[in-house]
Amino acid sequence: MSKKTAKLLVVETHGQLRAVMVNILQVWGYEVETAENGDEGLRKVREMRPTLIFCELYNHGPGCLEFLKAVKAEFPGIKFVLTGTELTCERGQELGASFCVRSPMTPADLQAALEHCLGHSLPDTAPL
């Protein structure tokens, strides 16, 4: 599959989950950077200007909602996908999140987020 035009940032504290997400997204053709927490995530946002950020809600340092607020204040055009509960997703969408997925996220959820936020659909043959 050819490279997609979007740059993605995955902010996830769990190393294994972060690695799985990155692997799937790269196989699907995306350029992907990672951050382990909100502080590192904000530095990465400033460096790479991602098109879309995936963020779990319970990371070390500033929580994902605080990270979302900081990103939206500085870069309002960046799209944001939150992972969490129904209540936290509702709050995140009030703060400007583009899409929300209940934990735990699946490859099908990743696909739905990419389609919703970027209009990118994957061929039926894309590995999940």
N, C-alpha and C positions, 0 to 999 in steps of 0.2 A: 504494500500500500504506500502511496506517495505521502510526503510530508504534508501535514495540515498547516494552515497559515497562522494558527493560534499558538501563542506561548502560554503554557499552563504552569501554575505554582500549586504544589500540594503541601499544605501545612498540616502535619500529622505527627503526634508524639510517638506513636507505636511504630518502631522501625520496620517490623515485618509487614504491617499493613501499608506503610508508606512505600516500601519496596514493591509490593504487589501492585499498588495503584500506578506507580511509575512504570512498571513493566508493561501493564496493560495499555496505558496511554501511549507509551512509546511504540508498542507493536501497532497501535492504531495510527501511528504517523505523527504524533505530536511532539513538539519540543517541550520537555518538562524539567523544571527545577523543583527542589524541595526545601522545606524549612521544618525544623523540629518544634518551633514555638512561635508565638506572635512577634516577639522582638526580632528574631532572625527573619521571620516572614516579612516584616515591614522593611528591613534592610534589602531583602531580595526584591520586593515590589519596587523600591526606588531604583535598584540597579537594572532590572530586566523589563519593567513595565509589562507585566503579563496581561493577557487578554482575559483570562479567567483564573480564579483562585478557588481551590477546594480546601475547606477548613473544617476540622472536627471542632466541636464546641468545648471540649474539656482538655485544652492543652496547657502546658506549663507556662508560667509568665502571664502576661495579659490574656484573658480568655478570648475566645473567638469573637464574641460580640464586641469587645473593646477593640480588637484587631480590625473587625469590619468597620467600625466607626472611624478609626484612624485612616484606613485605606480610603473610605468613601470621602472623607474630608479633604484628602490630598489628591486623590485620583478618582473622581466620581464616575468615570466611564468604565472602570474595571468591573467586570461581572464577578459575582461571588456565589459559590455553592456551599451551603452549610450542611453539616451532618449532625443530627441530634434527635431530640424528642419533639413531639408535636408542639408543645408549649414554647420551647426554645426556637423552633423553626418559625413559629408565628412572630416572635419578638425579632428574630433576624430579618424576616421579610419587612417588618415595619421599619427597620434600620437601613433597608436597601438591598438585601440579599436578592439575587435573581432567581434562585432555586433552592429547595431544601430537600434533603433526603433523610429518612429515618435511619438511625444506626441499627445494625451494621450495614454499610453500603455494599452493594453487589455490583458486578460488572454491568448488569442491566440498568442499575441506577446511574452508573457513570455515563452510559450511553444516552439515557433519558436526559440527564443534565446537559450533556454536550449538544444534543438536538435542541433542547429548549433554549439554552443560552447562546449558542453559536450558530444554530441552524445546520449543524453537521450531522448527517446520518451516516451510519456505517453500512457497508455491504453485508448482506446476509451471511457471507463467508467469514466475517471478522471474528477472530477467536474471542471467546468470552472467558 
